[in-house]
Amino acid sequence: MSPEALFGGLIDRRLSSQIPLVEFPKVDWALKLPLLRAYVDETGDRGNGESASPIFGMSAVLVDDNAEKEARAALELLRADFGTPPSRPLSWKEDIKTNQDRRLRAASVLRAVPGLQVVHVVANKNQLYDGSYRDDVTRFYNVVAYATLQRILWAARHWRGGARQVQVNFGHVQHHDHTDTHRYFQIKRSQDAPGTPFDLMTDLRWIDAQRYEMSQVADVYAGFLKAAFWPSKWGDVDGAHLVSTWHQIRRSEECVVTLGLQARPDSAWAKGMPWWPCATCTSRY
């Protein structure tokens, strides 16, 4: 079967491409709750060819007003340290990726931001079976984005001090129809309620990285995720910076799996990484 026929069939069967887009309602009681903001950035690509990345994942940074103020100050410090020009955002790829000293500095500065929480979702393409969401780039994005959104909403429901409303900001991805993802979320809302507290989401946007400074912070955390799970050409991975920020990953009973770090299709391959810090994800990290 040709790629055109394969992907055409997948698109035809994708319900999110067929239903009307409906905005998520803003619920009065949720609007009265204290505010969180979530900023999401992705790492890797959704492709499946020889030049495609072995993983695709997303990292979300969750902050209240105080934590966002501290995170913005940390970002300003990193931009100054790395000489990032005012004309562009700080990014993992351009400012940090290939320089180990800068990786260490970024992790050292960001890990000290109080009140900031992170959730990560990462998919190993080699372990996803043929005919799964891996073979449809739009569905691949939708599935990973929804797993990320779930963890954002669960974190908002169980935030220290009580539930929060949350404004969710996904990074804009070129050549992706974000309205399809919105409709996919609609479908999941009808299927998952009340398991996923959609009523706490009071805004949902796809934004350019230059629009919000916090998107740059999310990009760096996504870089930590990439370094930990994307092997070099020699097969090496660098999880030191993910482990350095381990205490910021959302957890339950001191374990980040799977509420704060979901590895797809299951957590076994993540726990098999040489850098994996512990068997029980204790708070000493």
N, C-alpha and C positions, 0 to 999 in steps of 0.2 A: 504494500500500500504506500502511496506517495505521502510525503509529509503534509502536502496541502489537503489531501483527503483525510488523513489522520486528524490533523488539527481542526479541520472544518467539521468533522464529526463530533469532536469533543466540544467545540463551541456550540454546535447545534443542540447538544444535550445539556449544556450548562444553563441551568434555570436562571442564574443571575444575569444572563444576557437577554432574557425574555420578559422579565417583570418590570413594571413601572417603578421609578425611583420615588420613594416617600421619605421626607425628612423625619428624623427621630424626634419624638415629642420632648419638650422641656417640661418636666414635672415640677409643680409648684413646691412640693416639700423638699425636693432635691436642690432647687435653686436657693433655698434658705440655709443649706449646709455650707460650712467653710470650703474654700476652693483649693483644688489641686490642679496642676497642669501636667500633662504628659507629652513628651516630645520623643518621636520615634524616628529612627534612621535604620536603613537596611545595609547589609553587607553581602558581597557576592552577587551573583546574577541568577536569573531563573532559567537560563539556557541549559541545553543538554548535549551540546556538541563537544568536539575535541578541545576547543579553546575555552569551554565554559568552566566556571568555578566548581570545585567539588562540593561546596556548601552554599546554602542560601539562608540568611537569618536576619533577625531584627533585634534591636536593642531599644528599650524605652526608658527614659529618665523621668521620674515622677518627683515633683517639687511643690511645696506650698510657697507662699510669698517669701518667707524668711530664707528657705533653702534656695529658692531661685536667686535671691539677692546674693547669697554666698557663692552660688555656682557661677553667676555672671562675673563676680570679682575674680574667681579662679580662672575663668576663661580669659579675662583681660590680662591676668598675669601670664598665662601661657602664650597668648598672642605677643606680648612684649618679649618674653623669653626667647621665642622662636622667630621673632622678626616678621610675623605675618603682616603683610601690607594691608592698609585700611580698605583697599579696593576689592578684597575677596574674603570669604569665610576661612577660618582656620579649619583644616581638614586632616584626617588621619593620613590620607594618601599623599598629600603634598608636603605636610609639615612634620610628620611623626614616623610613618611606616618604616622607613629604611634606616632610621637612626636610633640605636638602642638607648643612648643617653636621653633622647627626647621621649622615648617610650617610658623610661623610668620616671622622668620628670612629670609627664602628664599623669601617670598613675599616682605619683606622690602627691601632687596638688589636688587632684579630684577626689582621691580617697579621703581627704581631710574635710570635705564639704559636709557639714552636719545636716541631718534631716533629709538627705537625698536618698531615694530608693531607685533601684534598677530592676527591670525584668528583661530576660533574654529568651529568644526562641531561635533554634538553629536546626536545619534539616541537612542530613547527609544524603546526597543524591544517590550515591552508590548503594545505599541500603533501601531506597524506595523502589518498589517493584514496577515493572513495565505496565503501562496502562493506568498508573495512579496519577495523582495531581502533578507529579513531576513532569508529565508529558504535555501539559497545557500551561504555558507561561502565565496566563491570567489566573487560572485556578491555583497555580503554585503560589503566586503572590497572595491571593485571597485567603488561602488556608493558613499561611504563616502569619499574615496580618491579623486574622481572627484569633489565632492562638495568642498573639501578643495583646490584642484588645481584651480578651478574657482576663489575662493576668493583670492588666491595668485596672480593670473594673473590680476584680477580686481584691486587689490591693486597696482601692478606694473604699470598698465596703469594710475592710478590716484595718483601716488606718489607725495608728496609735491616737488615742483620744476620741475615737468615734468615726463614723462614716463621713465621707467627703463627696461633694460633687466633683466631677473631673472634666476638664476640657482636653480633648485628645487631638494632637497635632502630628499627623504622619508626614514624613518627608515626601515631596513630590517626586515621582519617578518618571523619567522620560519614556515615551512610547507605551505607557500603561493607562488604561481606561479606569480611572479611580471611581467613576460612577458604578462600574461593574462590582467593585469591591464594596461600595456602599450598599448595593442591592444584595450582595452576598451576606453582608451583616444583617440586613433585613430578614433574610431567610433563616439565618442562625438564631436571630432573636425569637422568631416564631417557634423554633424547634427547642431552644435551650431554656427559655424562661420557665421558672424563676432562677435556674441555676446560675445564670450570668446576669448580674444586676445592671441591665441597660439603663434603668431609670436614673442611675447616678451619672450617666454621660450627658452633660448639658451642652456640649459642642463637639463637633467632629469636622476636622479640616485636613486637607492635603496641601502642604505649604512648601515654598521654595526655601532652601537652606539659608538664603540671605535675608529672609523675612524676620526670623527670630534668632537671636543669639544662642538660645538654648538648643537649637537644632545642631549647632556646632558641637556642643557638649555631648549630645546623643551620638553624633558621628564618631567621637573619640571612643566612647564606650563600645560602639559597634566595631571599632578597630580592635579593641581588646578581645572582643568575641572572635573576630576573624583570625587574629594571631594565634588564638588558642585552638582553633578547630580546622584551619586551612593549612595543610602541610606545605612546607617548602618543596622544591624539586628534589631534595634529598629525603623527604619524608619527616622532617622535624617540625614540631609545633612549639609555640611559646605561650604558655598559659600563665606566666608569672604575673602579668598585669591584671588579668582577670582574677587571679587569686588575691592579688593585692587589694582589689576592690570587692572582695568576697562578702565583707560585712555589709555592703550596701545593697546586695542582691536580696530581693524579697524572699522571705523564708517562712516556714511553718515548723514549729518544734525544732528550731535550729538547723533545718535542712532546706537547701535552696531548690531541691528537686521535688516536684516539678512546677511549683508555684512561681519560682523566680528564675529558673533556668530549665526550659523544656528542650530536650534533644529528641528530634524526630528521626526515625520512627519510634525509637525507645531510648531510654537513658543508658543502656548498657555500653554503647560505643563511647559515650561521653565519659562515663566512669572508668573506662579502660584507657583514657589518655594518661600519658606518663606524668603529667603535671597535676592530675586530679588530687585535691588536697587531703581528702579524708573519706572514710567510709560513711560517716554520719553527718558530715557538713556542720561540725560544731562551731560555736561562735568565736573560738579563738582566732579564726581567720577573718 
